[in-house]
């Protein structure tokens, strides 16, 4: 993206972000990012997703550390930091 942040598109049904998962092509080079780093599942509110840190090194949302293995509501367009990589969550556009 123009501001230098990576965008990772989240499928409607959610998924796992990591080096061998969603976003893998952007994250594969970074050994601080876990193969399966962040689990995302649909939330009851459309403007966000439930995010669960399942990583070794932790995940920040807008600069705040997620508690490991605890689901938290995260708004789409939040800034996610994993292994020093900053990216923005976007919804995959419905085709």
Biopython code that builds the backbone (N, CA, C, O; Angstrom):
import numpy as np
from Bio.PDB.StructureBuilder import StructureBuilder

atoms = [
    (1, "UNK", "N", (0.840, -1.197, 0.000)),
    (1, "UNK", "CA", (0.000, 0.000, 0.000)),
    (1, "UNK", "C", (0.879, 1.252, 0.000)),
    (1, "UNK", "O", (2.086, 1.169, 0.226)),
    (2, "UNK", "N", (0.285, 2.375, -0.247)),
    (2, "UNK", "CA", (1.030, 3.622, -0.418)),
    (2, "UNK", "C", (1.791, 4.028, 0.839)),
    (2, "UNK", "O", (2.891, 4.573, 0.748)),
    (3, "UNK", "N", (1.219, 3.769, 2.001)),
    (3, "UNK", "CA", (1.869, 4.217, 3.239)),
    (3, "UNK", "C", (2.897, 3.208, 3.758)),
    (3, "UNK", "O", (3.393, 3.338, 4.877)),
    (4, "UNK", "N", (3.210, 2.211, 2.942)),
    (4, "UNK", "CA", (4.237, 1.266, 3.335)),
    (4, "UNK", "C", (3.748, 0.140, 4.217)),
    (4, "UNK", "O", (4.520, -0.754, 4.565)),
    (5, "UNK", "N", (2.480, 0.166, 4.585)),
    (5, "UNK", "CA", (1.947, -0.924, 5.402)),
    (5, "UNK", "C", (1.435, -2.024, 4.490)),
    (5, "UNK", "O", (0.850, -1.769, 3.437)),
    (6, "UNK", "N", (1.671, -3.252, 4.922)),
    (6, "UNK", "CA", (1.162, -4.409, 4.197)),
    (6, "UNK", "C", (-0.342, -4.505, 4.474)),
    (6, "UNK", "O", (-0.788, -4.252, 5.593)),
    (7, "UNK", "N", (-1.103, -4.865, 3.471)),
    (7, "UNK", "CA", (-2.521, -5.155, 3.682)),
    (7, "UNK", "C", (-2.704, -6.659, 3.634)),
    (7, "UNK", "O", (-2.199, -7.321, 2.727)),
    (8, "UNK", "N", (-3.421, -7.200, 4.599)),
    (8, "UNK", "CA", (-3.755, -8.617, 4.550)),
    (8, "UNK", "C", (-5.276, -8.722, 4.508)),
    (8, "UNK", "O", (-5.972, -8.217, 5.389)),
    (9, "UNK", "N", (-5.776, -9.382, 3.475)),
    (9, "UNK", "CA", (-7.220, -9.533, 3.304)),
    (9, "UNK", "C", (-7.705, -10.765, 4.033)),
    (9, "UNK", "O", (-7.126, -11.845, 3.914)),
    (10, "UNK", "N", (-8.769, -10.591, 4.784)),
    (10, "UNK", "CA", (-9.327, -11.652, 5.604)),
    (10, "UNK", "C", (-10.531, -12.257, 4.885)),
    (10, "UNK", "O", (-11.476, -11.536, 4.565)),
    (11, "UNK", "N", (-10.517, -13.565, 4.626)),
    (11, "UNK", "CA", (-11.703, -14.191, 4.046)),
    (11, "UNK", "C", (-12.906, -14.038, 4.975)),
    (11, "UNK", "O", (-12.745, -13.929, 6.191)),
    (12, "UNK", "N", (-14.094, -14.030, 4.409)),
    (12, "UNK", "CA", (-15.314, -13.851, 5.214)),
    (12, "UNK", "C", (-15.389, -14.850, 6.370)),
    (12, "UNK", "O", (-15.866, -14.523, 7.457)),
    (13, "UNK", "N", (-14.905, -16.084, 6.116)),
    (13, "UNK", "CA", (-15.031, -17.123, 7.146)),
    (13, "UNK", "C", (-13.874, -17.083, 8.146)),
    (13, "UNK", "O", (-13.807, -17.909, 9.056)),
    (14, "UNK", "N", (-12.959, -16.114, 7.971)),
    (14, "UNK", "CA", (-11.821, -16.032, 8.879)),
    (14, "UNK", "C", (-10.677, -16.907, 8.400)),
    (14, "UNK", "O", (-10.662, -17.352, 7.252)),
    (15, "UNK", "N", (-9.721, -17.150, 9.282)),
    (15, "UNK", "CA", (-8.570, -17.960, 8.925)),
    (15, "UNK", "C", (-7.410, -17.658, 9.851)),
    (15, "UNK", "O", (-7.558, -16.946, 10.844)),
    (16, "UNK", "N", (-6.250, -18.209, 9.513)),
    (16, "UNK", "CA", (-5.061, -18.028, 10.327)),
    (16, "UNK", "C", (-4.026, -17.260, 9.509)),
    (16, "UNK", "O", (-3.757, -17.591, 8.355)),
    (17, "UNK", "N", (-3.454, -16.232, 10.127)),
    (17, "UNK", "CA", (-2.401, -15.448, 9.494)),
    (17, "UNK", "C", (-1.058, -15.971, 9.983)),
    (17, "UNK", "O", (-0.899, -16.254, 11.171)),
    (18, "UNK", "N", (-0.098, -16.100, 9.087)),
    (18, "UNK", "CA", (1.226, -16.537, 9.493)),
    (18, "UNK", "C", (2.091, -16.852, 8.292)),
    (18, "UNK", "O", (1.688, -16.655, 7.146)),
    (19, "UNK", "N", (3.302, -17.350, 8.575)),
    (19, "UNK", "CA", (4.254, -17.595, 7.486)),
    (19, "UNK", "C", (3.800, -18.695, 6.548)),
    (19, "UNK", "O", (4.135, -18.661, 5.364)),
    (20, "UNK", "N", (3.038, -19.682, 7.046)),
    (20, "UNK", "CA", (2.567, -20.761, 6.168)),
    (20, "UNK", "C", (1.054, -20.711, 6.051)),
    (20, "UNK", "O", (0.409, -21.737, 5.833)),
    (21, "UNK", "N", (0.486, -19.522, 6.195)),
    (21, "UNK", "CA", (-0.971, -19.385, 6.198)),
    (21, "UNK", "C", (-1.322, -18.122, 5.412)),
    (21, "UNK", "O", (-0.575, -17.725, 4.518)),
    (22, "UNK", "N", (-2.435, -17.497, 5.730)),
    (22, "UNK", "CA", (-2.836, -16.265, 5.054)),
    (22, "UNK", "C", (-1.735, -15.221, 5.251)),
    (22, "UNK", "O", (-1.209, -15.063, 6.353)),
    (23, "UNK", "N", (-1.396, -14.520, 4.184)),
    (23, "UNK", "CA", (-0.344, -13.514, 4.283)),
    (23, "UNK", "C", (1.047, -14.100, 4.173)),
    (23, "UNK", "O", (2.039, -13.384, 4.309)),
    (24, "UNK", "N", (1.129, -15.409, 3.925)),
    (24, "UNK", "CA", (2.413, -16.081, 3.892)),
    (24, "UNK", "C", (3.403, -15.469, 2.912)),
    (24, "UNK", "O", (4.603, -15.406, 3.181)),
    (25, "UNK", "N", (2.885, -15.016, 1.763)),
    (25, "UNK", "CA", (3.815, -14.457, 0.777)),
    (25, "UNK", "C", (4.445, -13.163, 1.296)),
    (25, "UNK", "O", (5.578, -12.850, 0.931)),
    (26, "UNK", "N", (3.736, -12.406, 2.137)),
    (26, "UNK", "CA", (4.303, -11.182, 2.701)),
    (26, "UNK", "C", (5.152, -11.468, 3.945)),
    (26, "UNK", "O", (6.031, -10.675, 4.283)),
    (27, "UNK", "N", (4.904, -12.579, 4.623)),
    (27, "UNK", "CA", (5.501, -12.820, 5.940)),
    (27, "UNK", "C", (6.563, -13.912, 5.944)),
    (27, "UNK", "O", (7.280, -14.069, 6.932)),
    (28, "UNK", "N", (6.675, -14.660, 4.867)),
    (28, "UNK", "CA", (7.524, -15.864, 4.860)),
    (28, "UNK", "C", (8.974, -15.564, 5.213)),
    (28, "UNK", "O", (9.664, -16.415, 5.774)),
    (29, "UNK", "N", (9.439, -14.371, 4.894)),
    (29, "UNK", "CA", (10.849, -14.027, 5.119)),
    (29, "UNK", "C", (11.161, -13.735, 6.585)),
    (29, "UNK", "O", (12.331, -13.632, 6.953)),
    (30, "UNK", "N", (10.137, -13.600, 7.427)),
    (30, "UNK", "CA", (10.356, -13.101, 8.789)),
    (30, "UNK", "C", (10.251, -14.232, 9.805)),
    (30, "UNK", "O", (9.157, -14.707, 10.108)),
    (31, "UNK", "N", (11.397, -14.658, 10.327)),
    (31, "UNK", "CA", (11.409, -15.764, 11.281)),
    (31, "UNK", "C", (10.778, -15.451, 12.622)),
    (31, "UNK", "O", (10.524, -16.365, 13.406)),
    (32, "UNK", "N", (10.514, -14.165, 12.912)),
    (32, "UNK", "CA", (9.860, -13.817, 14.182)),
    (32, "UNK", "C", (8.351, -14.038, 14.112)),
    (32, "UNK", "O", (7.668, -14.078, 15.135)),
    (33, "UNK", "N", (7.847, -14.182, 12.892)),
    (33, "UNK", "CA", (6.425, -14.468, 12.709)),
    (33, "UNK", "C", (6.244, -15.977, 12.746)),
    (33, "UNK", "O", (6.954, -16.703, 12.050)),
    (34, "UNK", "N", (5.303, -16.457, 13.547)),
    (34, "UNK", "CA", (5.048, -17.892, 13.636)),
    (34, "UNK", "C", (4.412, -18.399, 12.343)),
    (34, "UNK", "O", (3.787, -17.641, 11.601)),
    (35, "UNK", "N", (4.585, -19.703, 12.090)),
    (35, "UNK", "CA", (3.933, -20.281, 10.911)),
    (35, "UNK", "C", (2.425, -20.048, 10.989)),
    (35, "UNK", "O", (1.790, -19.662, 10.008)),
    (36, "UNK", "N", (1.868, -20.288, 12.168)),
    (36, "UNK", "CA", (0.470, -19.932, 12.436)),
    (36, "UNK", "C", (0.505, -18.949, 13.591)),
    (36, "UNK", "O", (0.799, -19.331, 14.724)),
    (37, "UNK", "N", (0.210, -17.693, 13.316)),
    (37, "UNK", "CA", (0.501, -16.613, 14.264)),
    (37, "UNK", "C", (-0.758, -16.038, 14.908)),
    (37, "UNK", "O", (-0.806, -15.821, 16.119)),
    (38, "UNK", "N", (-1.765, -15.798, 14.090)),
    (38, "UNK", "CA", (-2.960, -15.101, 14.573)),
    (38, "UNK", "C", (-4.187, -15.768, 13.972)),
    (38, "UNK", "O", (-4.321, -15.857, 12.751)),
    (39, "UNK", "N", (-5.082, -16.238, 14.837)),
    (39, "UNK", "CA", (-6.307, -16.878, 14.355)),
    (39, "UNK", "C", (-7.425, -15.836, 14.326)),
    (39, "UNK", "O", (-7.653, -15.128, 15.307)),
    (40, "UNK", "N", (-8.111, -15.752, 13.198)),
    (40, "UNK", "CA", (-9.222, -14.809, 13.042)),
    (40, "UNK", "C", (-10.493, -15.585, 12.773)),
    (40, "UNK", "O", (-10.519, -16.483, 11.931)),
    (41, "UNK", "N", (-11.544, -15.236, 13.490)),
    (41, "UNK", "CA", (-12.838, -15.861, 13.250)),
    (41, "UNK", "C", (-13.891, -14.765, 13.133)),
    (41, "UNK", "O", (-13.717, -13.681, 13.689)),
    (42, "UNK", "N", (-14.971, -15.032, 12.424)),
    (42, "UNK", "CA", (-15.988, -13.996, 12.248)),
    (42, "UNK", "C", (-16.533, -13.531, 13.593)),
    (42, "UNK", "O", (-16.654, -14.312, 14.536)),
    (43, "UNK", "N", (-16.856, -12.257, 13.660)),
    (43, "UNK", "CA", (-17.451, -11.683, 14.870)),
    (43, "UNK", "C", (-18.925, -11.404, 14.618)),
    (43, "UNK", "O", (-19.373, -11.320, 13.475)),
    (44, "UNK", "N", (-19.663, -11.263, 15.703)),
    (44, "UNK", "CA", (-21.094, -10.960, 15.553)),
    (44, "UNK", "C", (-21.289, -9.575, 14.954)),
    (44, "UNK", "O", (-22.283, -9.318, 14.275)),
    (45, "UNK", "N", (-20.324, -8.675, 15.211)),
    (45, "UNK", "CA", (-20.419, -7.330, 14.643)),
    (45, "UNK", "C", (-19.623, -7.278, 13.348)),
    (45, "UNK", "O", (-18.468, -7.702, 13.300)),
    (46, "UNK", "N", (-20.246, -6.756, 12.306)),
    (46, "UNK", "CA", (-19.661, -6.826, 10.960)),
    (46, "UNK", "C", (-18.391, -6.002, 10.817)),
    (46, "UNK", "O", (-17.596, -6.255, 9.911)),
    (47, "UNK", "N", (-18.180, -5.018, 11.694)),
    (47, "UNK", "CA", (-17.045, -4.108, 11.483)),
    (47, "UNK", "C", (-15.730, -4.659, 12.019)),
    (47, "UNK", "O", (-14.732, -3.940, 12.063)),
    (48, "UNK", "N", (-15.718, -5.912, 12.424)),
    (48, "UNK", "CA", (-14.471, -6.459, 12.937)),
    (48, "UNK", "C", (-14.454, -7.971, 12.914)),
    (48, "UNK", "O", (-15.355, -8.617, 12.378)),
    (49, "UNK", "N", (-13.396, -8.527, 13.516)),
    (49, "UNK", "CA", (-13.236, -9.976, 13.623)),
    (49, "UNK", "C", (-12.771, -10.299, 15.038)),
    (49, "UNK", "O", (-12.296, -9.425, 15.763)),
    (50, "UNK", "N", (-12.913, -11.560, 15.416)),
    (50, "UNK", "CA", (-12.326, -12.019, 16.660)),
    (50, "UNK", "C", (-10.909, -12.477, 16.343)),
    (50, "UNK", "O", (-10.696, -13.264, 15.421)),
    (51, "UNK", "N", (-9.942, -11.985, 17.108)),
    (51, "UNK", "CA", (-8.533, -12.305, 16.865)),
    (51, "UNK", "C", (-7.964, -12.991, 18.096)),
    (51, "UNK", "O", (-8.213, -12.572, 19.227)),
    (52, "UNK", "N", (-7.196, -14.053, 17.861)),
    (52, "UNK", "CA", (-6.568, -14.795, 18.954)),
    (52, "UNK", "C", (-5.096, -14.991, 18.621)),
    (52, "UNK", "O", (-4.758, -15.582, 17.595)),
    (53, "UNK", "N", (-4.222, -14.493, 19.493)),
    (53, "UNK", "CA", (-2.783, -14.652, 19.310)),
    (53, "UNK", "C", (-2.404, -16.091, 19.650)),
    (53, "UNK", "O", (-2.577, -16.530, 20.787)),
    (54, "UNK", "N", (-1.886, -16.827, 18.659)),
    (54, "UNK", "CA", (-1.465, -18.219, 18.887)),
    (54, "UNK", "C", (0.028, -18.355, 18.582)),
    (54, "UNK", "O", (0.508, -19.438, 18.247)),
    (55, "UNK", "N", (0.754, -17.242, 18.703)),
    (55, "UNK", "CA", (2.147, -17.190, 18.258)),
    (55, "UNK", "C", (3.137, -17.381, 19.394)),
    (55, "UNK", "O", (2.770, -17.405, 20.568)),
    (56, "UNK", "N", (4.398, -17.516, 19.015)),
    (56, "UNK", "CA", (5.486, -17.578, 19.992)),
    (56, "UNK", "C", (5.883, -16.192, 20.482)),
    (56, "UNK", "O", (6.255, -16.025, 21.643)),
    (57, "UNK", "N", (5.806, -15.190, 19.593)),
    (57, "UNK", "CA", (6.364, -13.877, 19.915)),
    (57, "UNK", "C", (5.354, -12.768, 20.147)),
    (57, "UNK", "O", (5.735, -11.629, 20.414)),
    (58, "UNK", "N", (4.084, -13.082, 20.050)),
    (58, "UNK", "CA", (3.081, -12.081, 20.386)),
    (58, "UNK", "C", (2.623, -11.248, 19.205)),
    (58, "UNK", "O", (3.252, -11.216, 18.146)),
    (59, "UNK", "N", (1.505, -10.577, 19.427)),
    (59, "UNK", "CA", (0.854, -9.759, 18.407)),
    (59, "UNK", "C", (0.383, -8.467, 19.054)),
    (59, "UNK", "O", (-0.165, -8.480, 20.156)),
    (60, "UNK", "N", (0.599, -7.356, 18.366)),
    (60, "UNK", "CA", (0.086, -6.069, 18.827)),
    (60, "UNK", "C", (-1.054, -5.637, 17.919)),
    (60, "UNK", "O", (-0.996, -5.817, 16.703)),
    (61, "UNK", "N", (-2.092, -5.062, 18.524)),
    (61, "UNK", "CA", (-3.173, -4.444, 17.767)),
    (61, "UNK", "C", (-3.192, -2.979, 18.160)),
    (61, "UNK", "O", (-3.427, -2.636, 19.318)),
    (62, "UNK", "N", (-2.941, -2.113, 17.176)),
    (62, "UNK", "CA", (-2.828, -0.674, 17.443)),
    (62, "UNK", "C", (-1.903, -0.410, 18.627)),
    (62, "UNK", "O", (-2.182, 0.446, 19.467)),
    (63, "UNK", "N", (-0.797, -1.159, 18.684)),
    (63, "UNK", "CA", (0.219, -0.944, 19.704)),
    (63, "UNK", "C", (-0.036, -1.633, 21.030)),
    (63, "UNK", "O", (0.796, -1.555, 21.935)),
    (64, "UNK", "N", (-1.172, -2.307, 21.163)),
    (64, "UNK", "CA", (-1.514, -2.979, 22.418)),
    (64, "UNK", "C", (-1.358, -4.483, 22.240)),
    (64, "UNK", "O", (-1.845, -5.053, 21.264)),
    (65, "UNK", "N", (-0.678, -5.121, 23.185)),
    (65, "UNK", "CA", (-0.403, -6.552, 23.065)),
    (65, "UNK", "C", (-1.665, -7.371, 23.353)),
    (65, "UNK", "O", (-2.344, -7.158, 24.358)),
    (66, "UNK", "N", (-1.959, -8.296, 22.463)),
    (66, "UNK", "CA", (-3.048, -9.243, 22.721)),
    (66, "UNK", "C", (-2.605, -10.228, 23.797)),
    (66, "UNK", "O", (-1.427, -10.576, 23.884)),
    (67, "UNK", "N", (-3.545, -10.668, 24.607)),
    (67, "UNK", "CA", (-3.263, -11.732, 25.567)),
    (67, "UNK", "C", (-3.303, -13.053, 24.812)),
    (67, "UNK", "O", (-4.274, -13.356, 24.118)),
    (68, "UNK", "N", (-2.235, -13.837, 24.957)),
    (68, "UNK", "CA", (-2.114, -15.082, 24.189)),
    (68, "UNK", "C", (-3.300, -16.012, 24.448)),
    (68, "UNK", "O", (-3.765, -16.150, 25.579)),
    (69, "UNK", "N", (-3.774, -16.641, 23.382)),
    (69, "UNK", "CA", (-4.838, -17.645, 23.446)),
    (69, "UNK", "C", (-6.150, -17.105, 24.007)),
    (69, "UNK", "O", (-6.966, -17.863, 24.531)),
    (70, "UNK", "N", (-6.348, -15.790, 23.896)),
    (70, "UNK", "CA", (-7.647, -15.242, 24.311)),
    (70, "UNK", "C", (-8.224, -14.424, 23.162)),
    (70, "UNK", "O", (-7.577, -13.504, 22.663)),
    (71, "UNK", "N", (-9.426, -14.758, 22.750)),
    (71, "UNK", "CA", (-10.049, -14.045, 21.639)),
    (71, "UNK", "C", (-10.411, -12.621, 22.049)),
    (71, "UNK", "O", (-10.952, -12.391, 23.131)),
    (72, "UNK", "N", (-10.108, -11.680, 21.175)),
    (72, "UNK", "CA", (-10.513, -10.290, 21.389)),
    (72, "UNK", "C", (-11.115, -9.758, 20.110)),
    (72, "UNK", "O", (-10.728, -10.156, 19.011)),
    (73, "UNK", "N", (-12.063, -8.857, 20.261)),
    (73, "UNK", "CA", (-12.672, -8.217, 19.096)),
    (73, "UNK", "C", (-11.696, -7.195, 18.524)),
    (73, "UNK", "O", (-11.195, -6.338, 19.251)),
    (74, "UNK", "N", (-11.428, -7.285, 17.231)),
    (74, "UNK", "CA", (-10.518, -6.366, 16.557)),
    (74, "UNK", "C", (-11.249, -5.753, 15.367)),
    (74, "UNK", "O", (-11.825, -6.456, 14.538)),
    (75, "UNK", "N", (-11.210, -4.439, 15.307)),
    (75, "UNK", "CA", (-11.903, -3.724, 14.239)),
    (75, "UNK", "C", (-11.100, -3.829, 12.945)),
    (75, "UNK", "O", (-9.874, -3.726, 12.957)),
    (76, "UNK", "N", (-11.796, -4.034, 11.835)),
    (76, "UNK", "CA", (-11.165, -4.000, 10.520)),
    (76, "UNK", "C", (-10.490, -2.634, 10.361)),
    (76, "UNK", "O", (-11.002, -1.630, 10.857)),
    (77, "UNK", "N", (-9.369, -2.594, 9.689)),
    (77, "UNK", "CA", (-8.514, -1.411, 9.532)),
    (77, "UNK", "C", (-7.603, -1.190, 10.733)),
    (77, "UNK", "O", (-6.845, -0.220, 10.747)),
    (78, "UNK", "N", (-7.652, -2.057, 11.739)),
    (78, "UNK", "CA", (-6.694, -1.957, 12.839)),
    (78, "UNK", "C", (-5.297, -2.245, 12.308)),
    (78, "UNK", "O", (-5.116, -2.957, 11.320)),
    (79, "UNK", "N", (-4.312, -1.666, 12.999)),
    (79, "UNK", "CA", (-2.919, -1.900, 12.659)),
    (79, "UNK", "C", (-2.419, -3.078, 13.486)),
    (79, "UNK", "O", (-2.426, -3.037, 14.716)),
    (80, "UNK", "N", (-1.985, -4.132, 12.791)),
    (80, "UNK", "CA", (-1.516, -5.345, 13.456)),
    (80, "UNK", "C", (-0.002, -5.393, 13.320)),
    (80, "UNK", "O", (0.529, -5.177, 12.231)),
    (81, "UNK", "N", (0.700, -5.674, 14.415)),
    (81, "UNK", "CA", (2.156, -5.829, 14.352)),
    (81, "UNK", "C", (2.516, -7.247, 14.780)),
    (81, "UNK", "O", (2.158, -7.689, 15.871)),
    (82, "UNK", "N", (3.231, -7.953, 13.905)),
    (82, "UNK", "CA", (3.716, -9.301, 14.187)),
    (82, "UNK", "C", (5.170, -9.361, 13.770)),
    (82, "UNK", "O", (5.487, -9.116, 12.607)),
    (83, "UNK", "N", (6.058, -9.681, 14.695)),
    (83, "UNK", "CA", (7.467, -9.811, 14.355)),
    (83, "UNK", "C", (8.041, -8.551, 13.730)),
    (83, "UNK", "O", (8.926, -8.620, 12.877)),
    (84, "UNK", "N", (7.533, -7.397, 14.157)),
    (84, "UNK", "CA", (8.021, -6.133, 13.629)),
    (84, "UNK", "C", (7.378, -5.718, 12.316)),
    (84, "UNK", "O", (7.583, -4.593, 11.860)),
    (85, "UNK", "N", (6.610, -6.596, 11.706)),
    (85, "UNK", "CA", (5.894, -6.250, 10.466)),
    (85, "UNK", "C", (4.581, -5.590, 10.853)),
    (85, "UNK", "O", (3.841, -6.098, 11.696)),
    (86, "UNK", "N", (4.303, -4.468, 10.236)),
    (86, "UNK", "CA", (3.046, -3.769, 10.499)),
    (86, "UNK", "C", (2.144, -3.953, 9.291)),
    (86, "UNK", "O", (2.557, -3.726, 8.153)),
    (87, "UNK", "N", (0.923, -4.363, 9.543)),
    (87, "UNK", "CA", (-0.016, -4.448, 8.435)),
    (87, "UNK", "C", (-1.412, -4.109, 8.899)),
    (87, "UNK", "O", (-1.689, -4.033, 10.096)),
    (88, "UNK", "N", (-2.280, -3.908, 7.939)),
    (88, "UNK", "CA", (-3.648, -3.476, 8.201)),
    (88, "UNK", "C", (-4.591, -4.584, 7.756)),
    (88, "UNK", "O", (-4.450, -5.146, 6.670)),
    (89, "UNK", "N", (-5.559, -4.887, 8.623)),
    (89, "UNK", "CA", (-6.566, -5.889, 8.280)),
    (89, "UNK", "C", (-7.614, -5.268, 7.374)),
    (89, "UNK", "O", (-8.146, -4.198, 7.668)),
    (90, "UNK", "N", (-7.905, -5.937, 6.285)),
    (90, "UNK", "CA", (-9.002, -5.528, 5.405)),
    (90, "UNK", "C", (-9.878, -6.745, 5.167)),
    (90, "UNK", "O", (-9.418, -7.884, 5.252)),
    (91, "UNK", "N", (-11.126, -6.495, 4.873)),
    (91, "UNK", "CA", (-12.005, -7.581, 4.465)),
    (91, "UNK", "C", (-11.769, -7.917, 3.014)),
    (91, "UNK", "O", (-11.602, -7.027, 2.180)),
    (92, "UNK", "N", (-11.755, -9.198, 2.711)),
    (92, "UNK", "CA", (-11.687, -9.614, 1.319)),
    (92, "UNK", "C", (-12.974, -9.129, 0.652)),
    (92, "UNK", "O", (-14.068, -9.350, 1.173)),
    (93, "UNK", "N", (-12.845, -8.475, -0.489)),
    (93, "UNK", "CA", (-14.062, -7.963, -1.118)),
    (93, "UNK", "C", (-14.872, -9.157, -1.608)),
    (93, "UNK", "O", (-14.333, -10.132, -2.132)),
    (94, "UNK", "N", (-16.168, -9.047, -1.420)),
    (94, "UNK", "CA", (-17.061, -10.123, -1.864)),
    (94, "UNK", "C", (-17.153, -10.040, -3.376)),
    (94, "UNK", "O", (-17.506, -9.000, -3.931)),
    (95, "UNK", "N", (-16.837, -11.128, -4.031)),
    (95, "UNK", "CA", (-16.811, -11.103, -5.500)),
    (95, "UNK", "C", (-18.241, -11.079, -6.033)),
    (95, "UNK", "O", (-18.447, -11.056, -7.246)),
]
sb = StructureBuilder()
sb.init_structure("model")
sb.init_model(0)
sb.init_chain("A")
sb.init_seg("    ")
for serial, (resi, resn, name, xyz) in enumerate(atoms, 1):
    if name == "N":
        sb.init_residue(resn, " ", resi, " ")
    sb.init_atom(name, np.array(xyz, "f"), 0.0, 1.0, " ", f" {name:<3s}", serial, name[0])
structure = sb.get_structure()
